Amino acid sequence: MIKLLLLLSLSLCLCSCKNKNTKQGNEAFVKFVFSQSGEDENYSIKLTKSDTIFLEERFPKPVKRYYAILTDAVRKKLNLMLDTLNLGRFDTMYIQESLADGVFYKFYLQNDTLVKAISIYGYKAPEVIYPFAEWLDSFAKTVTKYPINRKVSFGDLTGVNPPSVPPPTKTSD
């Protein structure tokens, strides 16, 4: 009888611990980074499981770094949008070759089952991605930001940052 009660108590304890750990299981992301680079702006926004958002504006210079607070309402909306969009179904790159002055988007999503990066330049991506990018852009511009001095890693920003300008060539007279 004591063994039965002990076994029952142990199984109840394990079940309740499992429920506590899976409370965050409905999150669409562990880490999500959105970057945008265009003619007059270059920035990234990083979200993790915490309520802190990090932003970095690289253009116009000087580089500015911020943090902001992610509200529960915005987190729920972002989770719903990511679940609905399902970034895992898209290719990793959509590049419009003939475009010279377009906007570059980069999405990076990491969750329990997926690590995915999508680069977009121009209008070659599926149409459903662009409203999401516009929502993220609007959110990044309107969220209340607080300056910080520390560097934050936004991961691989290949394509987001323009190549450095080579030094001028010396001409011999």
N, C-alpha and C positions, 0 to 999 in steps of 0.2 A: 504494500500500500504506500509506504514512504517512497519507494522507487518510482511508483506511478505519479505521485504528487511532484516529486523532484523533476521527473521527465516533463510533466505538464508545465511546470513553472519555467523550466529552461526553454521549452518551445515557445511559450508565451513571450518570454523575454527576447528571444531571437526575432520573433515576428514584429514586436514593437520597435526593436532597434532597426530592422529593415525599413519599416515605414518612415522612421525619422530620416534615414539616409536618402530615401527616394523622394523626399519632399521637393527637392529641386529637379527631379527627373523630368518635369515638363518644360524645362528650359530648352530653347531651340539652339542655344550656343553656350560654349564654355568661354570662347573668345571670338569676337567679331570685330574686324577692322574694315572700315570703308575709307578709301582715298579718292580724291578728285584732283585733277590737274587740268587747268585750262589756261587760256591766254592771260587772264588777270588774277588767277588764284591757284594755290597748290596747298592742300591740307589733308590731314588724316584724322580720323576719329576712332578710338579704340574702346570697346566695351568688353567687360568680363563678367563673371558671376557676381561680383560685388556691385554696389550702387554707385561706384565712382567711374566716371567717363574721363578719358584723356583725349585732348585735342592738340594738334600741332599745326600751326599755320606757317608754311615755309616760304610762301610768296603772297603778297609783297614782303620784301625783307624789311626789317630783321625778322628772324625766326621767332615766333611767339608760341609758348606752351601754356596750356590751361588744364584745369580739371573742372568737372561739373558733376552734378548729382543726377542719377537716373531715377526718376520717379517710378513707382509701381505701375502706374497707368501707362507710361511710355514703354516700360519693359514688357508689359502684357501686349501692347500693340505691336512692338517689334517682334516678339515671339510669334504672334499670330501671322504677321507678314512673312517672316522667315519660314514658318511652317507651310503657309499657303504657296509661297514662291518655290520652295524646295530647290535651293541652289544646287544640290547634288545632281540634278538632272541636266544641267547645262554643261557645255564645253568649257574648257579653261581659257580660251582666247577667242575674241571676236575683234578683228582688226580691219578697218576700212583703209585699204592700201593707198588710195588716191587722195586721201584727206591730209591736209597740211596744217590746219589750225583748229582742230576739233578738241573735244573734251575727252580726257582719259579717266576711266573709272576702274578701280580695283576693289574687289570684294574678297575678303578672307574670312572663312567660316570654319571654326573648329567646334565640334560637339562630341558627344560620347561615341558616335559611330562614323564620323566624317571629318576629313580635313580637306578643304576645297578652296582654291584661289581662282578667281575669274577676272580676266583683264579685258576691258572693252575700250576701243578707240573708234569713234564714229557711230554709225547706226547699222551695224551688222548683227547685233545681238537680238534675241527675241524681244518683242515689244514690251512684254510684261516686266522686264527688268528696269526700264527707264523710269516709270513712276516711282518705283522703290528708291532708285538713286536720287530722284528729285525730292522725295520725302526726307531722306537722310541728309541731303544738302540743306534743306530748309531747317531741319532739326539742328544741325551743326551751327547754323547761323543765328538761330533764335534762342538756344539754350543759354541760361545764365552761366557765364564762365568766370573762373577765378584763376589769376595768373600763378604759375609755378616756375621754379628755376631748374628743376631736375629734368634730365633727359628721360624719355620714355621710348621703349622699343615698339615700333609699329610693324616689325617683321620685314619681309622682303618688299621693298618699294620699287622694284624694277619696273620701268615704264612710267612710274608716277613722277619721279624727279627727272627733269630734263638733263641731258648730258652737259658736263661742264664745258664752258667756252674755252677753246684752246688759246694759248697766248698768241699775240700778234706775231707774224713772221717778220724777221728783220730783213730789210732790203739793203742791198749794197749799191752804193752810188757810183 
